[in-house]
Amino acid sequence: MDTACVIAGGGPAGAMLGLLLARSGVDVTLLEKHADFLRDFRGDTIHPSTLHVLDELGLAEEFHRLPHHKMYSLTFQADRGSSLVADLRGLPGKYNYIAFIPQWDFLTLVITEARRYPNFRLIMEAEATDVIHEDGVVRGVRYRDPSGTEHRIGARLTVGADGRSSDVRRAVGLAPRDLGAPMDVVWFRLPMEEGDPKDMFLRASTGGFMVCINRDTYWQLAYVIAKGGFGRLKAAGIEGFRESVARLLPYFAGRLEGIRSFDDVSVLVVALNRLRRWHLPGLLFLGDAAHAMSPVFGVGINLAIQDAVAAANLLAEPLRSGAEIPDSMLARVQQRREFPTKVTQFAQRIVQNRVIRPTLEAMAAPPPIPEFVNALPFTRSVARRFVGLGVRPEHVRIAPAAPPGGLG
């Protein structure tokens, strides 16, 4: 089986790139190693930058028909008071909120649209194991199906979009530079009750930090712990965990009995890293495979989608025409997306090291954000743009080659 572009990884970057290339007339094959997209507690914050992309693809209306929750502002609650971190209502354009939606619903929307094009092929339960080299150029991938049978797909361009533990990246011997993350995250859910806050908020106190996401019918909660600290948390027992959460969020105390054991939580090992080089001849890395993002600001999925849009804008035409893809063209994708990645990761490191680390180490109670910060119009504008639109937001520049109507 041969294709113009083979993409390993059906996450946000891979799915969006597959759609954009198929829409522009490129023959593209997407490999996803799982049997479905149902992974809980994956990134599900769809920021205005991504909503604009969906709008440009004609998918915004369909997206908004899916169950979702809109967040217009973000509040930071410390022991000494609360502060507004960002209010998105002043953003330009029609999307002035963050939409929370399960990632599998978002991916299903994108994949369903891509499958309308006859030049798009999706292979599930296909685990990439190696790349194909020809004369020093990557010319496709080898993958394994559920039976253990090995297959190969030849391609003029191979894209590794298979996450921060990328098998494709490992196959070519590349390793990202670790930028450091002082924390891991314990995810769990609690039921919603009458009188609860209506929006997402952050809660911090000496020795504790939580992110609280309103999902309309339940709370999705992130209990932030020191890096590698889950073993100590388990050793203290589930009752100790419930007490720690109750100290931070007393009004949730009566609901914590629903967390019966550590089987009711999910642990995210936080990574913050970046490849020095995102490409080799015939091979390009995007999304978490190129740069794992901290959960700070909840921008990982949106950075991955921006990568995909930039790559499609630059590569769709030569892929469609049958031309070779020189390494210099892949370098242009990195040049386009490396700056926003570096700026975002720099901001994440500041929050990690100046707010989260000292809070978790019980060095000091986190202060509220100074009132004068939110009183300055320029600062408010920068904060809402950074959170909502990010650095250098991308837009779809390639027109569809033909109306869809393919495999379904």
N, C-alpha and C positions, 0 to 999 in steps of 0.2 A: 504494500500500500504506500503510495507516494502522495505528497501534498506540497503546496507552496510553503505553508507555515504549520508547524506542529507546536502546540502549547502544552506543556506539562503543568497541570494544576488548574482545577476548576473553581478557584476562589474568586474574589472580586476582580483582581487584575486579569487573570486568565479568561474568565467569562466575558468581561467587557471587551478585552482585545479580540476575542473570538467573534463577538457580535460585530464590532466595528470593521474588522477585516472582511468577514462574510458579507456584510452590508455593502462594502465597496467592491465586491466582485472577486475577492481573493479566495482561493481554495484553502480551507483551514481545517485542521483536525485538533480537537481539544481532548486531552486525556485527564480523567479524574480517577484517583486511586480508590475512592470509596464507592459504595453502592448507592449512596444518596448524599444530600447536602445537610442532613439533619445532625448538626453538631451544636450542642447548647453552649451558651455563653461565648459565642464568637462575636467579633465586632459587629455591631448593628446600629451604629449612629450614622445616619445618612445626612450629611451636612449640605448647606445650600450649594456648595460647589458641585456636588454630585447631582442634586436636584436639577440644576441648570443643564447638566449633561443629559439627564433623562428627558428633560423638556426638548432639547435639541434633537433627540432621537424619536420624539413623538411618543414617549412612554410615561410621561409625567402623570397624565390622567389615569392610566391603568395602575400606576404605582400608588396613587392616592386612594384608589378603591380598595387597596389591601389594608387590613387592620394595622394601624400605626398610632403613635402618640407624638404630638408636636410639642417641642420645648422651645420657648421664646427667650428664656433667660436662665442664667446659672448663678446660684447663690453659694457663698462660702460661709459656713457657720462655725465659728470658734467660740471658746468659752467666754471671751470678752465682747462678743457681739457678732452680728452677721454683716456681710458685705456683698454687694453685687459684683460678680466677676465680669459678666458680659451680658448685655441686652441686645439681642439680634434684631429687634424690631426696626432699628434704623438702617439696616442693610439695604443697598440698592437692589432693585429687581423685585420680583413677586415672591421670592422664597426668603423669608426672614425668620426661619425657625430650623431646628434640627428635628428630623423625623426618626423616631425609634421604631425599628421593624426587625423581626427575626431575620438573621442573615440568609437562612434557607429560602424565605419568601422572596427576598431581593434577588438571590441567585437564580431561583426558578423563573422569575420574571425575565431576567436577562437571557437565560438559556432558551426559554420558550420563544422569545423573539428571534434569537439567532437561528433556531431550527427551522424557521420559516424560509430560510435561504438554502437552496439545494447544494450550495458549495460549502456548507458547514456540516461537520461530522463530529459527534460526541461519542466517546468511548468511555463507559463507566467501568469501575473496577480494573483500571489499567494503571499499574504502578510502574512509573519510569525507573529503570534500573541502571541505564548507561546511555551514553551518546555514541553516535556513529561518526567516526573520523575518516575523512578522505583527503589525503594530501594536506594535512594540517588544518582542515576546515571541518567544523561540525556540520554533518549532513543528515541529521535526524536523531531519533532516539530508539532505544530498545525498551520494551516494557513487558511486564508479566501479567497474565490474566489470573482469575481466581483458581484455575486448575494448576497453576504453576508453569504453564506453557509460555515460552518466550516468543515475542513478536518484534518486528522492526518496522519503523516508518521512516522513509526517506523524506527529507525536506530541504528546501533552500534556506529556510530560516527556522531555527529552533529557539523557543522561548521557555525559560525556566521561571514559572510563576507558581512554584509548588511550595511556597511558604518558607518560614525561617529555618526549618530543618530540611531544606531543599536536597532531594536526592540527585537532581541534575547538577547542582553546585558541587556536591560531594564527588560526583563522577568525574568532574574535570579538575578537582583538586583545589578549588578556590575556598577561602575561608574569610568571613567578614571580620572587620576590626570591632572588638567589643568596646562599647562606649560606657558601659557600666549602668547597672540598675540596682538601687538599694532595696528593692522591695519585690515581693510576689503578691498575688491577689487571690483571696478566697471568695468565690462567688456563691451566692445562695439566693433563695426567694422567700418572701414573706407575703401574706395576704394583705390586700388593701382594705382600709377601713374608713368609715365616714369621718370627716374632719382632718384627714391626712393632708400634708402639703400637696400642691397641685403640680409641682415641677421638680425636676432633678435638682439635687443640692449636694454639696460636699460638707462633711462633718469632721472636724478635727479637734482633738484635745491632747493633752500631754500623754504620749504613749499610744495614741490611737488615731486612725484615719479611715474614713469610710466614704464611698461614693454611693449615693442613693438615687436610683433611676425609677421614676414613675412609669409603669407600663400599663396604666389604666385599670387593669384587674388585679395586679400584683406589683410588689416592689422587687426590682432586681438590685441586689445589694453587693457591693464589693468591699470586703474587709481587707484592708491593706496590712500586710505583715512584713517584717524584715526579711531580706533575701535569705532563702534557705530555712525559714523559721517554721514551716508547716509541721515538721517533726516535733518541735517543742510544743506547738499548739495542740497537737494530738495527744502528746504525753500529759498535758494538763487536763485532758478530758473534755467531753462535750459540754458539761455543765460550766466549766471554766470559760469555754468559748462563748456560751450564751451570756454569761455574766459580763464578759468584756464588751459584747455588742450592746447589752442593756445599759452599761455605763455611758456609752456614747449616745445611744438613742433610747432614753428611758421610756418614751411613749410606744416603743415597739416591744417592750419587755414581755407583755402578756401574750405575744404571738410566737415567741421564740421556742415554745415547747414543741412546735412543729418541726424544729430541727432536732431530730431524735438521735442522729449519729453523724459521723463524718461522711457517711455515704450520701448524706443530703447536701453536700457541698461539692464544689468543683474548684480545682486549684489551677491558676494560670501562673506559670513560671515566666516572669517578665524578662524580656531581652530588649536591649537597645544596641543595635550594631549597624554596620554599613560596609558594603564591599568597596574596596578602593577602585576596582575596575568592574563594571557591570557587564562586560561583553568580552567575547573571544570571537575569532572569525566564524561566522555562521551561527553564533549563539548570543542571546541577550537575556539578562535577568531583570525582572520587574517585581514590584510589590515587596513583600516581606523577604523574598529570596534575595533581593538586592539590599534591603534596608529594613530590619525589624524595628518597629516603632514601639515606644512605651505607650501604655494606655492613657497617659496624661493627655488631656484635650480630646481623647477619643477620635483621633484623626487617621488611624491606620488604614481603615478601609477606603477612606477618601483619597489618601496619598496613593494607594494602589491603583485606584480608578484613574486618577490624574496621570499616572505613569502610562496606563494603557491608552488613554486618549492621545497623549503626546506621541507614543510609539506608532499608533495607527496613522496619525496625521503625517508622520515622516516616512513611514514604510509602506503604506498601502499601495501607492502608485507603482513603485518598482516591483513589488511583489505581484501585482496584477499584470504588469507588462511582461513578466518572465525574466527581468533583468537580475543579474547577480546583486547581492546585497553586500557592498564592501564594508569592511570593519569600520571605516571612517564614518559611514552612515549610522552604524550602531552607536558609535561614540557620540554622535549628535543627540541621540536620545538621552544618554547619560548627562551630557552637557546641559540639556534642557531641564532635566529633572533633579540633578544633583544639588543645585543651589537651594530650591525649596525644601529638599530633604534635610540638608545641613542646617538651615535656619530653624526648621521645626524641631529637629533633634536637639539643637542648642537650647531652644526654649524649654523643651522637656527636661533637659538636664538641669537647668536652673531651678525648675519647680521641684524636681527630685531631690536635689542637693540642699536647697535653701528652705524648703517647706517640709517635704515628706520625710527625708532622712532624720533631721533633728527632732521632728515630732515623734517618729517611731522609736528613736533612741531615748525618748523622754528627757531630752536636753532642755527643752523649753516648750511652754505652751504656745501654739501658733497664734500670732496676733491676727485680728481682722485686717483686711486690706484697708490701708489708710483711706479715709474719706476723701482726701483731696485728689486721690487718683481718679475716682469716679466723678469727681466734680469738674475735671478738665475735659472739654469736648474732644480734643485731639486724642487723648488717651482712651476715652470711651470708643471713639471711632476705630482706632487701631486694634483694640481688643476684640470688637465685634467682627471686624474684617478678618483678623487672624484666625479666630475660632470658626467663623462661618464660611469664609471663602478660601482661607489658607494663603500661602505664598505662591504667586504666579498660577492662578487657576487656569485650567485648560478648557478649550472649547472644541467641539467637533467641527473640523474644517473640511472633511471629505464627504462628498455627496454619495448617496446610494447609487450603485451601478445599474440596478434594475429593480422593479417591484418584487417584493418577496412572494413566495408561493411554492415552497419546496417540500421538504420531507415532513414537516409538522412534528 
